[in-house]
Amino acid sequence: MMLQSAIPRPLTSMFFHADASEAEEETEQDKQPAEKAKTKPEKRKRVTEKNPKAKKKKNNDQKEFTVPQKKEVEEEQSTQHRRKRKRKKKTITDVLATSEPKPGSAADLQDLVTQYFSDKRSVIELEELKLQKEQVKLLLKGITHIGVGTPGRISALIEKEGLNLQALKYLIVDWNWRDQKLRRMWDIPEIKLDFMKLLESGVLAACKEDKPTVPPMGKAKDKSGPLARRPDNSAFKQQRLPAWSPMLTANTVLPFFYLLALICMLLGVWLLLTVQSTQEIKLDYTELGNCDQCFQLRKNVSYAAQTCSCKVEFSIDKAFKGDVFFYYGLKNFHQNLRRYMDSRDDEQTLGRKNKLKNPSSYCEPFAKDAEGVPIAPCGAVANSMFNDSFTLTYHPSRSQTIPVPLLRKGLTWYTDKNVKFRNPKTDNLTLAAVFEGTRQPLYWQKPVYDLDPHDPTNSGFINEDLIIWMREAAFPNFKKLYGILNRADASFTKGLPKGNYSIDISYNFPVQYFQGRKEVVLTTLTWFGGQNHFLPIAYLVTSSLILLMAVVLTLAWWKFGKDGKNMKE
């Protein structure tokens, strides 16, 4: 009775307790929730939904202490039978969920690559990835040190030139990664195909050749593109080396400007005084005095072999102290023309006999004469050699003349005299016999072996006048050394004294064909060289500009930036 009256709501099971008093209390407590359940069924439903696990656990505990009724047992059996009918078959996902994932290894990757590149290769069409332009532009702005993504995404970025693999060092593959369905990347056909394309684009070839760099996908390195001229990802080329950046303020910049202006000014003044200490006389004898007759004579080529002499007189107001150098100069003669400079045979002037009678083709059209006889020395440079000669005379009085001795040897560079220019081996023959079978250049009056009849050691290819002429000048107006004052003479131990002088000139070199001029130069030299005012003036102009800039910056700083109140942010 107690059991029947103690059931106010339908139950599927009942609890039996050893103590009767506890059972009565329980029935009274069950009545109250039953009444509340009728008034608030929704609230009870929410509570049951919130704790399904607790309810399940409670039901499991009740199975041990309940005795089901007959109807309830039948209903429970029918519901279990229906559940068995509705149960689905196991899928691969259920199997993978119950099975423990097997860790991958390097052998798996090797097997995968081997299978992919075998004859049995499957092709899966994949739609082209639509990459946003903003993503590629963002990658082009800077350097990407680490790239993480799917093989398809990385391949597409490489094709769009958003990524550059030239500095690639490592390719890391997350072999044991699994998705929600517990599939690895290699279990998904699309990702597998993208990965193989990525490897096939150049990674495998670079690994075989043991090269750290990988060319861009599907493109050659030499093709143009936005990344074609990007420098390598190195600390030096990307300007990531440790550096010191000075803090430029008015207190540091302005003193530096004033100091630099002072240094340039001192150097300019010093060099200017040094240049002005040299003494120099220039005489343009092209048409001076009776040289005008020789100038008119040289206009006609038919009179080229005819000799012509003239005399030029001048005076020195202040004695030239020390060593005095005698130069001849030409104006508007372009020795720096490329074809003119190439028209020579250095092997011939080096003294090689096989080139003496077989000159280089660079010498054309001055390699052979009209009869086909080889010319020595050949070429346009040797053919146009300056051949005027000079004799300097000192006139201490009207009735007295003293020849001024000039040193005609020791004028060339050591390497030119002893390395670049040599005579052929004579083998107990005369120099004229060695040069037999050759002709002198077309506009020469003497053969090469007779350039200096007074000194046989200064004839042939080692003649110093020839060597000096063969060293081409860089500018069209130039001067070349002709001789140095021999101060061993008692009259010229201290240099050239003041007085009257004259120069006897053997006028042979024509200049009217290139509208040039000829001159002689007498000068003294210092450690800085001759009279060249370019560098001193350059220093003075630079110091003036720096000083002007320093003054302007000082005024601007004094007016606007001294206390920082007048400076706009």
C-alpha positions in Angstrom: 0.0 0.0 0.0 2.6 2.3 1.0 4.4 1.7 -2.3 1.2 2.2 -4.3 0.2 5.4 -2.5 3.8 6.7 -2.7 3.7 7.0 -6.5 2.0 10.2 -7.6 3.7 10.3 -11.1 4.6 7.5 -13.6 8.0 6.0 -13.0 10.0 3.4 -14.8 11.7 2.2 -11.7 11.5 2.3 -8.0 14.0 2.5 -5.1 13.8 0.1 -2.2 15.3 1.2 1.1 16.0 -0.9 4.2 14.5 1.7 6.6 10.7 2.2 6.2 10.8 5.6 7.7 13.2 6.8 5.0 10.8 5.5 2.4 7.9 7.5 3.8 10.0 10.6 3.8 10.9 10.0 0.3 7.3 9.7 -0.9 6.4 13.0 0.7 9.4 14.7 -0.9 8.4 13.2 -4.3 4.9 14.8 -4.1 6.2 18.3 -3.9 8.3 18.2 -7.1 5.5 16.5 -9.0 3.2 19.4 -8.2 5.8 21.9 -9.2 6.4 20.0 -12.4 2.8 20.6 -13.5 3.1 24.3 -13.1 6.6 24.8 -14.5 7.3 22.1 -17.1 9.6 24.4 -19.1 11.9 25.0 -16.2 12.3 21.3 -15.5 13.1 20.7 -19.2 15.9 23.3 -19.1 17.4 21.7 -16.0 17.4 18.3 -17.6 19.0 19.6 -20.7 21.8 21.3 -18.8 23.0 18.2 -17.1 22.6 15.3 -19.4 25.7 13.6 -18.1 24.5 13.8 -14.5 21.1 12.3 -15.5 22.8 9.5 -17.4 25.1 8.8 -14.4 22.0 8.7 -12.0 20.2 6.3 -14.3 23.2 4.0 -14.3 23.3 4.0 -10.5 19.5 3.3 -10.3 19.8 0.2 -12.4 21.5 -1.6 -9.6 18.7 -0.9 -7.1 15.5 -0.8 -9.1 13.0 -3.5 -10.0 11.2 -2.6 -13.3 7.5 -3.2 -13.8 6.2 -5.5 -16.4 4.9 -2.8 -18.8 7.9 -0.7 -18.4 10.2 -3.7 -19.2 8.3 -4.3 -22.4 8.4 -0.6 -23.4 12.2 -0.5 -22.8 12.8 -3.7 -24.9 10.8 -2.2 -27.8 12.8 1.1 -27.6 16.1 -0.8 -27.6 14.9 -2.9 -30.6 14.1 0.3 -32.5 17.5 1.8 -31.6 19.3 -1.2 -33.0 17.4 -0.8 -36.3 18.4 2.9 -36.6 22.1 2.4 -35.7 24.3 3.4 -38.7 27.2 1.5 -40.1 30.7 2.5 -39.1 32.6 4.9 -41.4 36.2 5.5 -41.9 35.9 8.5 -39.6 34.7 6.2 -36.7 37.6 3.8 -37.4 40.1 6.6 -37.4 38.6 8.1 -34.2 39.0 4.8 -32.3 42.5 4.0 -33.8 45.6 5.7 -32.6 47.3 7.9 -35.3 50.5 6.3 -36.5 53.5 8.8 -36.5 55.0 9.6 -39.9 58.6 9.1 -40.9 61.1 10.1 -43.6 60.5 6.8 -45.3 56.8 7.7 -45.8 57.8 10.9 -47.7 60.2 8.9 -49.8 57.6 6.3 -50.7 55.1 9.1 -51.6 57.5 10.9 -53.9 58.5 7.6 -55.6 54.9 6.6 -56.2 54.0 10.1 -57.5 56.8 10.2 -60.1 56.2 6.6 -61.2 54.4 5.7 -64.4 51.2 5.1 -62.5 50.5 8.8 -61.9 47.0 10.2 -61.4 46.0 13.6 -62.6 43.5 15.7 -60.6 42.2 19.0 -61.9 42.5 21.8 -59.5 40.9 25.2 -59.9 43.3 28.1 -60.0 43.6 29.8 -56.7 42.3 33.4 -56.7 44.9 35.4 -54.8 44.1 38.8 -53.6 46.3 41.6 -55.0 46.7 43.1 -51.6 48.4 39.9 -50.3 51.0 39.9 -53.1 51.6 43.7 -52.7 52.1 43.2 -49.0 54.7 40.5 -49.5 56.5 42.7 -52.1 57.0 45.5 -49.6 59.3 43.6 -47.3 61.3 40.5 -46.8 59.5 37.3 -45.6 61.8 35.2 -43.5 59.3 32.4 -42.7 56.4 31.4 -44.8 53.6 29.1 -43.5 50.8 27.8 -45.6 49.4 25.0 -47.7 51.4 23.8 -50.7 48.8 25.2 -53.1 48.9 28.6 -51.5 52.7 28.8 -51.4 52.9 27.6 -55.0 50.4 30.3 -56.1 52.3 33.0 -54.3 55.5 31.9 -56.0 53.9 32.0 -59.4 52.5 35.5 -58.7 56.1 36.5 -57.6 54.9 37.3 -54.2 57.5 34.9 -52.8 61.1 34.5 -54.0 62.9 31.2 -53.3 66.4 32.3 -54.2 67.5 32.5 -50.6 65.5 29.4 -49.5 67.4 27.4 -46.8 64.8 25.0 -45.3 61.6 23.3 -46.4 59.8 22.0 -43.3 56.9 19.6 -43.7 54.4 18.9 -40.9 54.1 15.2 -41.7 51.9 14.3 -38.7 49.3 17.1 -39.1 45.7 15.9 -39.3 42.5 17.7 -40.0 39.1 17.2 -38.4 38.6 13.9 -40.2 42.1 12.8 -38.9 43.5 12.9 -42.5 47.0 13.8 -43.2 48.0 16.2 -46.0 49.1 13.3 -48.1 45.6 11.6 -47.7 44.0 14.6 -49.4 44.6 14.3 -53.2 44.4 18.0 -53.9 47.1 18.9 -51.3 49.2 16.0 -52.4 49.2 17.2 -56.0 50.1 20.8 -54.9 53.0 19.5 -52.8 54.4 17.4 -55.6 54.2 20.4 -58.0 56.0 22.5 -55.4 58.8 19.9 -55.2 58.9 19.5 -59.0 59.3 23.2 -59.5 62.9 23.2 -58.4 63.3 22.0 -54.9 64.2 18.4 -55.8 66.7 19.5 -58.5 68.3 21.9 -56.1 68.7 19.2 -53.4 70.3 16.8 -55.9 72.8 19.5 -57.0 73.4 20.5 -53.4 72.5 24.1 -54.2 71.0 26.3 -51.6 69.1 28.5 -54.0 65.9 27.6 -55.9 64.8 29.3 -59.1 61.3 30.8 -59.3 58.5 28.4 -60.3 58.1 28.1 -64.1 60.4 31.1 -64.8 64.0 31.5 -65.6 66.3 33.7 -63.5 67.2 36.0 -66.3 63.7 37.0 -67.2 62.4 40.4 -66.2 59.9 41.0 -63.4 59.3 42.9 -60.2 61.8 40.6 -58.4 64.4 40.3 -61.1 66.7 43.0 -59.7 66.0 42.4 -56.0 69.3 42.0 -54.1 70.1 38.9 -52.2 68.8 38.4 -48.7 72.1 39.1 -47.0 73.1 41.4 -44.2 75.4 43.4 -46.5 73.0 43.8 -49.4 69.9 44.4 -47.2 71.8 47.0 -45.1 71.5 45.1 -41.8 75.1 45.4 -40.8 76.0 47.0 -37.5 76.3 50.8 -38.2 76.9 54.0 -36.3 74.6 56.9 -37.0 75.8 60.2 -35.7 73.4 62.7 -34.1 73.6 65.7 -36.3 73.0 68.9 -34.3 74.0 72.5 -34.7 76.7 72.2 -32.1 78.4 69.4 -34.1 77.7 70.4 -37.7 78.5 74.1 -37.7 82.0 73.7 -36.1 82.7 71.0 -38.7 81.7 73.3 -41.6 83.9 76.1 -40.3 86.9 73.7 -39.8 86.5 72.2 -43.2 86.4 75.7 -44.8 89.5 76.7 -43.0 91.4 73.5 -44.1 90.4 74.0 -47.7 91.4 77.6 -47.6 94.8 76.9 -46.1 95.5 74.1 -48.7 94.5 76.4 -51.5 96.7 79.3 -50.4 99.6 76.9 -49.9 99.3 75.3 -53.3 98.8 78.7 -55.0 102.0 80.0 -53.4 103.8 76.9 -54.5 102.7 77.1 -58.1 103.5 80.8 -58.3 107.0 80.1 -57.1 107.7 78.3 -60.4 109.0 80.2 -63.4 107.8 79.6 -66.9 108.2 81.0 -70.4 106.0 80.0 -73.4 106.9 80.9 -77.0 104.5 80.1 -79.8 106.8 79.8 -82.8 104.3 78.6 -85.4 104.5 81.8 -87.4 106.8 83.8 -85.2 109.6 85.7 -87.0 111.1 84.0 -90.0 109.3 80.7 -89.0 106.4 82.0 -91.1 108.3 81.0 -94.2 108.7 77.5 -93.0 105.0 77.4 -92.0 104.0 78.3 -95.6 106.5 75.7 -97.0 105.0 72.9 -95.0 101.5 73.5 -96.5 102.7 71.7 -99.6 103.3 68.0 -99.1 105.6 67.8 -102.0 108.1 69.9 -100.0 108.0 67.6 -97.0 111.5 66.3 -97.6 113.0 69.8 -97.9 114.6 71.1 -94.8 113.7 74.5 -93.3 115.2 76.3 -90.3 114.2 79.4 -88.4 115.3 81.4 -85.3 113.4 82.7 -82.4 114.8 85.2 -79.9 113.6 86.0 -76.4 114.8 87.3 -73.1 114.6 86.2 -69.4 114.1 89.1 -66.9 114.5 86.9 -63.8 117.0 84.0 -63.5 115.6 80.5 -63.6 117.0 78.9 -60.5 117.5 75.2 -60.2 116.7 72.6 -62.8 115.2 74.0 -66.0 113.1 71.8 -68.2 112.7 72.3 -72.0 109.3 71.2 -73.5 107.7 71.3 -76.9 104.0 71.7 -77.0 101.2 71.1 -79.5 97.6 72.5 -79.5 94.6 70.9 -81.0 96.4 67.6 -81.7 94.1 64.7 -80.5 96.4 61.9 -79.4 93.5 60.4 -77.4 91.5 59.3 -80.4 90.8 55.6 -80.1 91.7 54.5 -83.6 94.9 56.6 -83.4 95.9 55.0 -80.1 95.3 51.5 -81.4 97.4 52.1 -84.6 100.6 50.6 -83.2 102.3 47.2 -82.7 103.7 46.8 -79.2 105.2 43.5 -80.0 107.2 45.1 -82.8 108.6 47.9 -80.6 109.3 45.2 -78.0 112.0 43.9 -80.4 110.5 40.6 -81.6 112.0 39.7 -85.0 108.9 37.9 -86.2 106.9 41.1 -85.9 109.6 43.3 -87.4 108.7 42.3 -91.0 105.2 41.1 -90.2 103.5 44.0 -88.4 100.1 43.8 -86.9 96.9 44.6 -88.8 96.2 47.3 -86.3 98.9 49.4 -88.0 96.9 49.7 -91.3 97.2 51.7 -93.4 100.7 52.4 -92.1 101.8 48.8 -91.9 103.5 48.6 -95.4 104.5 51.2 -98.0 103.3 51.3 -101.6 105.7 48.6 -102.6 104.6 46.2 -99.9 107.7 46.6 -97.7 106.9 46.5 -94.0 107.3 49.7 -92.0 109.3 49.9 -88.7 107.9 51.2 -86.5 104.4 50.9 -88.0 101.2 52.6 -87.1 99.7 56.1 -87.1 101.3 57.0 -83.7 104.9 56.5 -84.9 104.2 57.9 -88.4 103.1 61.3 -86.8 106.1 61.6 -84.5 107.1 65.2 -83.7 110.4 65.8 -85.5 111.3 69.4 -84.9 114.7 69.9 -83.3 115.9 72.8 -81.1 119.2 74.4 -80.2 119.2 76.9 -77.3 121.8 79.6 -77.1 122.6 82.2 -74.4 123.8 85.7 -75.3 125.4 87.3 -72.4 126.5 90.1 -74.7 126.1 91.1 -78.4 129.4 89.6 -79.4 129.4 86.5 -77.1 127.2 83.4 -77.5 127.2 80.3 -75.2 125.3 77.1 -76.3 123.0 75.9 -73.5 123.7 72.2 -72.9 120.6 70.0 -72.7 120.5 66.5 -71.4 118.8 64.4 -74.1 118.8 61.1 -72.2 117.2 60.0 -69.0 113.9 61.6 -69.9 111.6 58.5 -70.1 110.1 56.3 -67.5 112.2 53.3 -66.5 109.5 50.8 -67.5 109.2 52.4 -71.0 113.0 52.4 -71.6 113.8 48.9 -70.3 110.5 46.9 -70.6 108.1 48.2 -73.3 110.7 49.3 -75.9 113.7 47.2 -77.0 115.7 46.8 -80.1 115.9 43.4 -81.8 118.9 41.2 -81.0 121.8 42.2 -83.3 123.7 38.9 -83.1 127.0 40.7 -83.8 125.4 42.7 -86.6 124.9 46.4 -86.9 121.5 48.0 -86.0 121.1 49.0 -89.7 121.6 45.3 -90.7 119.0 44.2 -88.3 116.4 46.6 -89.7 117.3 45.7 -93.3 114.2 44.8 -95.3 112.1 47.5 -93.6 111.2 51.1 -94.5 111.0 54.2 -92.3 107.5 55.7 -91.7 106.2 57.8 -94.6 106.7 61.2 -93.0 110.0 60.5 -91.4 113.2 62.0 -92.8 115.5 59.4 -91.1 115.2 55.7 -90.6 114.6 54.4 -87.1 118.2 53.1 -86.6 119.6 56.6 -87.4 117.5 58.8 -85.1 120.5 59.8 -83.0 123.7 59.5 -85.1 125.8 60.9 -82.2 124.7 58.2 -79.8 124.1 54.7 -81.1 122.6 53.6 -77.8 119.8 56.1 -78.4 118.8 54.9 -81.8 116.2 52.3 -82.9 113.1 51.6 -80.8 114.9 52.8 -77.6 115.2 56.3 -78.9 113.9 58.5 -76.1 112.2 61.0 -78.4 110.3 58.1 -79.9 109.4 56.6 -76.5 108.1 60.0 -75.2 106.0 60.5 -78.3 104.6 57.0 -78.2 103.1 57.7 -74.7 99.9 59.4 -75.9 98.6 62.5 -74.2 95.1 62.6 -72.6 94.2 66.1 -73.8 94.4 67.9 -77.2 96.7 70.6 -75.8 99.8 69.0 -74.3 103.5 69.4 -73.9 106.3 66.7 -74.0 109.8 66.8 -72.5 112.5 67.6 -75.0 115.6 68.1 -72.7 116.8 69.1 -69.2 119.4 71.8 -68.5 122.8 70.3 -67.9 124.0 72.2 -64.8 127.5 70.7 -65.0 128.5 73.5 -67.2 130.1 76.4 -65.3 127.8 79.0 -66.8 124.6 77.2 -65.7 125.3 75.7 -62.3 122.6 77.8 -60.6 120.2 77.6 -63.6 119.5 79.9 -66.5 120.7 83.4 -65.8 118.8 86.4 -66.9 119.6 87.8 -70.3 118.9 87.3 -74.0 118.4 83.9 -75.6 117.7 82.4 -79.0 116.4 79.1 -80.3 117.5 77.7 -83.6 114.6 75.5 -84.9 114.6 72.8 -87.5 111.0 73.3 -88.7 109.7 69.9 -90.0 106.4 69.2 -88.3 103.3 70.6 -90.2 100.3 71.8 -88.1 98.1 73.5 -90.6 96.3 70.3 -91.5 94.7 70.0 -88.1 94.7 73.8 -87.4 97.2 73.4 -84.6 99.9 75.5 -83.0 103.5 74.8 -81.9 105.3 76.2 -78.9 108.4 75.7 -76.7 108.2 76.0 -72.9 111.0 76.7 -70.5 110.0 76.1 -66.9 111.2 75.1 -63.4 109.4 72.5 -61.3 108.5 72.0 -57.7 107.3 69.0 -55.7 103.8 69.9 -57.0 104.9 70.0 -60.7 104.7 72.9 -63.1 102.5 75.9 -63.2 99.0 74.4 -62.8 96.5 76.7 -61.1 93.5 74.4 -61.3 93.9 72.6 -58.0 94.7 75.7 -55.9 91.7 77.5 -57.3 89.5 74.5 -56.8 90.4 74.4 -53.1 89.8 78.1 -52.7 86.4 78.0 -54.4 85.4 75.0 -52.3 86.4 76.7 -49.1 84.4 79.8 -50.0 81.2 77.8 -50.7 81.6 75.8 -47.5 82.1 79.0 -45.5 79.1 80.7 -47.1 76.9 77.6 -46.3 78.2 77.6 -42.7 77.3 81.3 -42.3 73.8 80.8 -43.6 73.2 77.8 -41.3 74.5 79.7 -38.4 72.1 82.6 -39.0 69.2 80.2 -39.5 70.0 78.4 -36.2 70.5 81.7 -34.3 67.1 83.1 -35.5 64.9 80.0 -35.4 66.5 77.1 -33.6 68.7 78.4 -30.8 66.1 78.0 -28.0 63.7 75.8 -30.0 60.7 78.2 -29.4 60.5 79.4 -33.0 60.8 75.9 -34.6 57.6 74.4 -36.0 57.0 70.8 -35.4 
